[in-house]
């Protein structure tokens, strides 16, 4: 009986091991392999959402689509590879609405776009929605196109803070928190009813610095003075016709029209292939 029990246990372990190996191989076939890149192709990069730094490494995240989730690293790697890949003759950027609050990620992608432009290959940006982050990234491209029904919502930079001390006072709770230094403000959410002088000074300074970086980036890309860009952002948001008149975009067009213009700029035919990548170009 004992020997039979061991036999059953080891048989089950062996079956489980075989099933696991087959399952991993199937996952590789479904998600891990990339189709071959055709020659004279246009690479389409869809950028948006939270923009994670790296893809999830766990099996559950992989199966649920994490392996195909765009990340900052995968998008930058795609642009670097496309820069030197003779099979890719053009790139279309499609910012689809960023939910990430971190401008640093957008700036890193924007730097990669500027680096790609050194290849001499055309790179166009198509905006279905023109938010601040979307436009800031798109402005680095050779040309910026806006969908006819979408506004260009350039509104500048703002910071919003939540202070809960008043609520705690009403329910008789006291937040027993400490911080070291006036500019250590994480605990202020719970200990203050509003901005302290140091907290306000810090937020204003950070916002001003980021705002000036955005102004300089747009001014350089659109060949305008920084003063002119500041004045334009004070007037935002814009309907498509006003954005075009202000020189913030190059054309108002639909996506199929943009793709046709990009093919023409790249010297492609109407039947040239397109690669839709949001994860890895091999």
NORPE-V5347 format. One record per residue. N is the residue number from 1. BURIAL is b if it has 24 or more other ideal C-beta (glycine too) atoms within 12 Angstrom, else e. Layout:
n=[N,N]
burial=[BURIAL,BURIAL]
//
This chain:
n=[1,2,3,4,5,6,7,8,9,10,11,12,13,14,15,16,17,18,19,20,21,22,23,24,25,26,27,28,29,30,31,32,33,34,35,36,37,38,39,40,41,42,43,44,45,46,47,48,49,50,51,52,53,54,55,56,57,58,59,60,61,62,63,64,65,66,67,68,69,70,71,72,73,74,75,76,77,78,79,80,81,82,83,84,85,86,87,88,89,90,91,92,93,94,95,96,97,98,99,100,101,102,103,104,105,106,107,108,109,110,111,112,113,114,115,116,117,118,119,120,121,122,123,124,125,126,127,128,129,130,131,132,133,134,135,136,137,138,139,140,141,142,143,144,145,146,147,148,149,150,151,152,153,154,155,156,157,158,159,160,161,162,163,164,165,166,167,168,169,170,171,172,173,174,175,176,177,178,179,180,181,182,183,184,185,186,187,188,189,190,191,192,193,194,195,196,197,198,199,200,201,202,203,204,205,206,207,208,209,210,211,212,213,214,215,216,217,218,219,220,221,222,223,224,225,226,227,228,229,230,231,232,233,234,235,236,237,238,239,240,241,242,243,244,245,246,247,248,249,250,251,252,253,254,255,256,257,258,259,260,261,262,263,264,265,266,267,268,269,270,271,272,273,274,275,276,277,278,279,280,281,282]
burial=[e,e,e,e,e,e,e,e,e,e,e,e,e,e,e,e,e,e,e,e,e,e,e,e,e,e,e,e,e,e,e,e,e,e,e,e,b,e,e,e,b,b,b,b,b,b,b,b,e,e,b,b,e,e,b,e,e,e,e,e,e,e,e,e,e,e,b,e,b,b,b,b,e,b,b,b,b,b,b,b,b,b,b,e,b,e,e,b,b,b,b,b,b,b,b,b,b,b,e,b,e,e,b,e,b,b,b,b,b,b,b,b,b,b,e,b,b,e,b,e,b,b,b,b,b,b,b,b,b,b,b,b,b,b,b,b,b,b,b,b,b,b,b,b,b,b,b,b,e,b,b,b,b,b,e,b,b,e,e,e,e,e,e,e,b,e,e,e,e,e,e,e,e,e,e,e,e,e,e,e,e,e,e,e,b,e,e,b,b,b,b,b,e,e,e,b,e,e,b,e,e,e,e,e,e,e,e,e,e,b,b,e,b,b,b,e,b,b,b,e,b,b,e,e,e,e,e,e,b,e,e,b,b,e,e,b,b,b,e,b,e,e,b,e,e,b,e,b,b,b,b,b,b,e,b,e,e,b,b,b,b,b,b,e,b,b,e,b,e,e,e,b,b,b,b,e,b,b,b,b,b,e]
//
